[in-house]
Amino acid sequence: MGTTGIHKTVGETKNILIEDYNFVNDKLVSTVLKTSSYGNQFWLLRRITENGNQFITADVILISHKDGMTYYKEMNVGCGPYYYHCPLEWLEMITMERSDSVRNWEDSVRKYWAKKSIEIVPGMKIVFKENEYIVLRKHSTQFWVVKRTKDGCEFKMKTGFIRDCIVWNQAVVE
């Protein structure tokens, strides 16, 4: 699917998209159950009924606005590139047939939210490229000061990067 551009605000575009995703025709009924926004991602949880069979799926729509135009690209969760800001509680509601790509996406969404919930605290130890670091103190909203244990050098490290080290490298928290 390509990108579509219209002369509307982001809010107006979201309302148009919700209207478009709520439809009835000869073969299908589509009903938007919930929406959620995160940055440029607009998420829709919807029920689809086809020949009496129902399932629930999620779609993500990437939205941007420039020079009076709003651009959007619609994608189902089973197609890439993948986005992981889908509300976690929606995963239990999705009843669509799960291909390998959808199952992989769901696993990545769970890991993403698990990572986001990790609290970083001074004294925490993390490992990156076989080096151990100790978190010393918060530098700003996006950075922490860490010390490499083998030589005592201090560095600024991004919060998201520290969380990645914890999730992917099974960091030690002491």
One Martini backbone bead per residue (centre of mass of N, CA, C, O) as a GRO file, in nm:
protein
  174
    1MET     BB    1   0.098   0.034   0.018
    2GLY     BB    2   0.051   0.360   0.007
    3THR     BB    3   0.049   0.703   0.015
    4THR     BB    4  -0.169   0.948   0.153
    5GLY     BB    5  -0.303   1.277   0.063
    6ILE     BB    6  -0.448   1.553   0.257
    7HIS     BB    7  -0.646   1.853   0.326
    8LYS     BB    8  -0.584   1.801   0.656
    9THR     BB    9  -0.589   1.732   0.960
   10VAL     BB   10  -0.511   1.496   1.177
   11GLY     BB   11  -0.787   1.480   1.318
   12GLU     BB   12  -0.957   1.464   1.058
   13THR     BB   13  -0.819   1.210   0.948
   14LYS     BB   14  -0.894   1.018   1.175
   15ASN     BB   15  -1.201   1.046   1.138
   16ILE     BB   16  -1.205   0.940   0.847
   17LEU     BB   17  -1.080   0.663   0.908
   18ILE     BB   18  -1.296   0.564   1.097
   19GLU     BB   19  -1.522   0.578   0.892
   20ASP     BB   20  -1.383   0.385   0.683
   21TYR     BB   21  -1.366   0.135   0.899
   22ASN     BB   22  -1.676   0.186   0.902
   23PHE     BB   23  -1.847  -0.085   0.744
   24VAL     BB   24  -2.087  -0.189   0.484
   25ASN     BB   25  -2.133  -0.482   0.283
   26ASP     BB   26  -2.197  -0.769   0.117
   27LYS     BB   27  -1.940  -0.918   0.286
   28LEU     BB   28  -1.882  -0.682   0.505
   29VAL     BB   29  -1.802  -0.596   0.852
   30SER     BB   30  -1.674  -0.292   1.000
   31THR     BB   31  -1.553  -0.230   1.343
   32VAL     BB   32  -1.460   0.008   1.558
   33LEU     BB   33  -1.346  -0.030   1.895
   34LYS     BB   34  -1.048   0.109   1.890
   35THR     BB   35  -0.810   0.369   1.981
   36SER     BB   36  -0.459   0.475   1.918
   37SER     BB   37  -0.180   0.689   2.010
   38TYR     BB   38   0.174   0.711   1.879
   39GLY     BB   39   0.279   0.953   1.751
   40ASN     BB   40   0.259   0.843   1.412
   41GLN     BB   41   0.062   0.632   1.546
   42PHE     BB   42  -0.247   0.474   1.437
   43TRP     BB   43  -0.473   0.276   1.613
   44LEU     BB   44  -0.684  -0.015   1.522
   45LEU     BB   45  -0.961  -0.182   1.654
   46ARG     BB   46  -1.131  -0.458   1.482
   47ARG     BB   47  -1.432  -0.585   1.354
   48ILE     BB   48  -1.489  -0.873   1.146
   49THR     BB   49  -1.754  -0.963   0.918
   50GLU     BB   50  -1.785  -1.289   0.745
   51ASN     BB   51  -2.030  -1.490   0.689
   52GLY     BB   52  -2.064  -1.486   1.025
   53ASN     BB   53  -1.768  -1.435   1.070
   54GLN     BB   54  -1.542  -1.351   1.338
   55PHE     BB   55  -1.288  -1.092   1.386
   56ILE     BB   56  -0.990  -0.956   1.534
   57THR     BB   57  -0.804  -0.658   1.457
   58ALA     BB   58  -0.508  -0.474   1.359
   59ASP     BB   59  -0.412  -0.134   1.284
   60VAL     BB   60  -0.174   0.077   1.120
   61ILE     BB   61  -0.125   0.438   1.100
   62LEU     BB   62   0.070   0.652   0.932
   63ILE     BB   63   0.131   0.995   1.041
   64SER     BB   64   0.161   1.312   0.865
   65HIS     BB   65   0.260   1.672   0.866
   66LYS     BB   66   0.274   1.905   0.574
   67ASP     BB   67   0.186   2.189   0.438
   68GLY     BB   68  -0.139   2.109   0.491
   69MET     BB   69  -0.066   1.802   0.487
   70THR     BB   70  -0.187   1.469   0.515
   71TYR     BB   71  -0.020   1.165   0.576
   72TYR     BB   72  -0.092   0.812   0.491
   73LYS     BB   73  -0.039   0.467   0.617
   74GLU     BB   74  -0.165   0.147   0.573
   75MET     BB   75  -0.154  -0.133   0.820
   76ASN     BB   76  -0.111  -0.445   0.902
   77VAL     BB   77   0.036  -0.643   1.146
   78GLY     BB   78   0.145  -0.865   0.919
   79CYS     BB   79   0.311  -0.624   0.807
   80GLY     BB   80   0.571  -0.463   0.683
   81PRO     BB   81   0.681  -0.275   0.883
   82TYR     BB   82   0.718  -0.282   1.224
   83TYR     BB   83   0.504  -0.204   1.505
   84TYR     BB   84   0.494  -0.172   1.891
   85HIS     BB   85   0.247   0.036   2.009
   86CYS     BB   86   0.050  -0.157   2.077
   87PRO     BB   87  -0.171  -0.228   2.289
   88LEU     BB   88  -0.140  -0.488   2.501
   89GLU     BB   89  -0.449  -0.561   2.550
   90TRP     BB   90  -0.511  -0.628   2.246
   91LEU     BB   91  -0.380  -0.910   2.209
   92GLU     BB   92  -0.621  -1.063   2.357
   93MET     BB   93  -0.842  -0.967   2.129
   94ILE     BB   94  -0.707  -1.100   1.905
   95THR     BB   95  -0.854  -1.342   1.642
   96MET     BB   96  -0.688  -1.377   1.421
   97GLU     BB   97  -0.507  -1.530   1.210
   98ARG     BB   98  -0.181  -1.670   1.280
   99SER     BB   99   0.097  -1.599   1.162
  100ASP     BB  100   0.425  -1.583   1.197
  101SER     BB  101   0.438  -1.271   1.176
  102VAL     BB  102   0.226  -1.217   1.399
  103ARG     BB  103   0.366  -1.367   1.629
  104ASN     BB  104   0.627  -1.200   1.619
  105TRP     BB  105   0.493  -0.930   1.671
  106GLU     BB  106   0.369  -0.999   1.947
  107ASP     BB  107   0.639  -1.056   2.088
  108SER     BB  108   0.754  -0.768   2.037
  109VAL     BB  109   0.540  -0.615   2.194
  110ARG     BB  110   0.596  -0.743   2.466
  111LYS     BB  111   0.895  -0.655   2.481
  112TYR     BB  112   0.852  -0.356   2.458
  113TRP     BB  113   0.673  -0.323   2.719
  114ALA     BB  114   0.876  -0.449   2.912
  115LYS     BB  115   1.096  -0.240   2.861
  116LYS     BB  116   0.927   0.019   2.941
  117SER     BB  117   0.889  -0.093   3.256
  118ILE     BB  118   1.174  -0.043   3.324
  119GLU     BB  119   1.359   0.044   3.602
  120ILE     BB  120   1.600   0.279   3.651
  121VAL     BB  121   1.888   0.245   3.870
  122PRO     BB  122   2.111   0.298   4.082
  123GLY     BB  123   2.346   0.017   4.055
  124MET     BB  124   2.295  -0.097   3.801
  125LYS     BB  125   2.366  -0.374   3.595
  126ILE     BB  126   2.533  -0.398   3.275
  127VAL     BB  127   2.561  -0.549   2.942
  128PHE     BB  128   2.814  -0.468   2.681
  129LYS     BB  129   3.025  -0.619   2.497
  130GLU     BB  130   3.150  -0.766   2.765
  131ASN     BB  131   3.067  -0.517   2.939
  132GLU     BB  132   3.051  -0.361   3.246
  133TYR     BB  133   2.792  -0.162   3.400
  134ILE     BB  134   2.719   0.124   3.607
  135VAL     BB  135   2.469   0.294   3.739
  136LEU     BB  136   2.473   0.623   3.872
  137ARG     BB  137   2.298   0.856   3.704
  138LYS     BB  138   2.095   1.099   3.614
  139HIS     BB  139   2.113   1.335   3.345
  140SER     BB  140   1.830   1.295   3.197
  141THR     BB  141   1.552   1.192   3.035
  142GLN     BB  142   1.763   1.019   2.818
  143PHE     BB  143   2.002   0.998   3.039
  144TRP     BB  144   2.287   0.821   3.170
  145VAL     BB  145   2.531   0.750   3.406
  146VAL     BB  146   2.812   0.542   3.342
  147LYS     BB  147   3.032   0.267   3.452
  148ARG     BB  148   3.312   0.109   3.371
  149THR     BB  149   3.457  -0.146   3.553
  150LYS     BB  150   3.751  -0.198   3.426
  151ASP     BB  151   3.825   0.154   3.425
  152GLY     BB  152   3.604   0.387   3.524
  153CYS     BB  153   3.459   0.492   3.291
  154GLU     BB  154   3.251   0.754   3.182
  155PHE     BB  155   2.905   0.763   3.055
  156LYS     BB  156   2.663   0.821   2.827
  157MET     BB  157   2.327   0.671   2.835
  158LYS     BB  158   2.059   0.559   2.701
  159THR     BB  159   1.770   0.447   2.816
  160GLY     BB  160   1.694   0.252   2.582
  161PHE     BB  161   1.967   0.105   2.581
  162ILE     BB  162   1.954  -0.010   2.862
  163ARG     BB  163   1.696  -0.170   2.815
  164ASP     BB  164   1.810  -0.344   2.589
  165CYS     BB  165   2.028  -0.482   2.760
  166ILE     BB  166   1.830  -0.616   2.952
  167VAL     BB  167   1.658  -0.778   2.749
  168TRP     BB  168   1.889  -0.906   2.550
  169ASN     BB  169   2.126  -0.966   2.796
  170GLN     BB  170   2.042  -1.018   3.080
  171ALA     BB  171   2.081  -0.830   3.304
  172VAL     BB  172   2.208  -0.724   3.602
  173VAL     BB  173   2.027  -0.675   3.910
  174GLU     BB  174   2.141  -0.500   4.226
   0.00000   0.00000   0.00000
